[in-house]
Amino acid sequence: MSDAPSTAPWPPRTAADFPRIGALPAYVFAQVNADKRERIEAGVDVIDLGMGNPDLGTPEHIVQEMVEHAADPRHHRYSASRGIYGLREAMAEHYRTRYGVELDSETEVVVTIGAKEGISHLMLAILQTGDSVIVPSPAYPIHSYSVVFSQGRVRSIPMVGDDEGYVQDDALLAAVEDACQNSWPRPRALLLSFPNNPTTLQAHPGFFERAVEVCRRNQLLLIHDFAYADFGFDEDPPSVLAVPGAKEIAVEFFSMSKSYCMAGWRVGFCVGNPAMVGALTKIKSYLDYGIFQPIQIAAAHALRAGQECVAETRETYRGRARALTEALHAAGWELPPVHATMFVWAPIPARFREMGSMEFARTLLAATGVVVSPGVGFGREGEGYVRFALIEPEARLREAAVRIGRFLRDAAE
Ligand SMILES: Cc1ncc(COP(=O)(O)O)c(C=O)c1O
């Protein structure tokens, strides 16, 4: 896409005739989704482990809080685009108690319609045409698409893990330095996300100190997507904002979707650097009127009430991760242990690797009725992998592994 006036055909024939849409890379998951629909229509008992869409309902006390306020006409008006005071305060309290981070709920917290919306509009707010953003690959797709939508450029760097499930900090930060020194115009921002979707990699304690220092030295804004803040199985994942002075250059996105099983409610936050929070607040004030108020009230309640439900959800995903990896192991598919998130990031068995992750996912679905996400959908570095989302009970995950085991045995004969 360029700044030149549109030369799109008149009248437009397809969505792709609009240059911004035409410039988007193909949506890799569309093919698997189409295959899935076809299988379901053919009467197959499909086990869908494709999208990271939580199956555990929202905890009862949160639903109740919403229901109590839903009938009150005072809450049926437009709400505040940047989020009601009580919810911004609840988020500030959450950061104080959880991470020892002080946030001014007026200038350093904005409520978003989920982290996905927040990241997309933050990019639109802070990027100029042609600005580049460093995004480690593989990545959650919106990390790249949000940059493309904003007419920025993605500067992709490879992300590699070690045997313990941590990102290799030295390699990642060296790649960031290299991208800064060897590209022009110099990148404007670095977008990180740990614990990571799809790779499940975690950041070492101390990683963000180093990342903030690298960003400062290279005049990069740092954006951290913390959607899996509560899903470290062995230790609490670190917040970038706990690094002294991080607020001068960094924001963090927190999401209610996974921690409180509120994916459909659409509540997230952008917190930290007041300039970036202010830019996002401003652009949102033009674009939306805020989330339905009873939902915001319930989200504030979720953050302030006992946090046992969060621990229970984490334990459920830990149990599922173990159940699936053990069952796949028994089925002949060796996988490293999972230490975080709600996914299993699985290297494709050697004898299928040649066909590529897209073809492998389609073959697996056709043969077993199990839906997985092809790794290439998360960027070129995701090739050679598929991702299982842990959104079915353990018994169903074991059933998926049994079917896959049968497929692997048949293929070996
Ligand atoms: C890394 C990451 N960020 C953001 C999101 C979306 O969060 P939300 O539901 O708050 O938009 C997801 C959802 O899967 C995710 O994996």
The ligand as an SDF file (V2000), in Angstrom:
LIG
                    3D

 16 16  0  0  0  0  0  0  0  0999 V2000
   -1.2610  -13.3900   22.6740 C   0  0  0  0  0  0  0  0  0  0  0  0
   -2.7010  -13.0150   22.6390 C   0  0  0  0  0  0  0  0  0  0  0  0
   -3.0380  -11.7330   22.7630 N   0  0  0  0  0  0  0  0  0  0  0  0
   -4.3230  -11.3420   22.7400 C   0  0  0  0  0  0  0  0  0  0  0  0
   -5.3350  -12.2640   22.5790 C   0  0  0  0  0  0  0  0  0  0  0  0
   -6.7510  -11.7880   22.5100 C   0  0  0  0  0  0  0  0  0  0  0  0
   -7.1120  -11.2410   23.7170 O   0  0  0  0  0  0  0  0  0  0  0  0
   -8.5360  -10.5600   23.8820 P   0  0  0  0  0  0  0  0  0  0  0  0
   -9.5490  -11.6320   23.9420 O   0  0  0  0  0  0  0  0  0  0  0  0
   -8.3890   -9.7740   25.1490 O   0  0  0  0  0  0  0  0  0  0  0  0
   -8.7360   -9.6620   22.6940 O   0  0  0  0  0  0  0  0  0  0  0  0
   -5.0390  -13.6180   22.4530 C   0  0  0  0  0  0  0  0  0  0  0  0
   -6.1220  -14.5940   22.2510 C   0  0  0  0  0  0  0  0  0  0  0  0
   -5.9420  -15.7310   21.9220 O   0  0  0  0  0  0  0  0  0  0  0  0
   -3.6780  -14.0000   22.4790 C   0  0  0  0  0  0  0  0  0  0  0  0
   -3.3360  -15.2810   22.3520 O   0  0  0  0  0  0  0  0  0  0  0  0
  1  2  1  0
  2  3  1  0
  2 15  2  0
  3  4  2  0
  4  5  1  0
  5  6  1  0
  5 12  2  0
  6  7  1  0
  7  8  1  0
  8  9  2  0
  8 10  1  0
  8 11  1  0
 12 13  1  0
 12 15  1  0
 13 14  2  0
 15 16  1  0
M  END
$$$$
